[in-house]
């Protein structure tokens, strides 16, 4: 089963496997961390 997750208007296909929710959550956290890097650098 494949789900398409929309992140900030960008559709990202996600293959659903065991603990798929954790993978998605990890991806979301990763994106947030990347966005926070410039703020921390300043």
C-alpha positions, 0 to 999 in steps of 0.5 A, a space after each residue: 500500500 502506498 500513501 501520498 503525504 503532502 508536505 508543504 504542498 509537495 506530494 511525497 510518496 510514502 511506502 507504508 511499512 511497519 512503523 510507517 508513522 514513525 518514519 513519517 514523523 521522523 521525516 517531519 522532524 528532520 524537515 523542521 530541524 533543517 529549517 531551524 538551522 539558519 535561525 540557530 546559525 544567526 
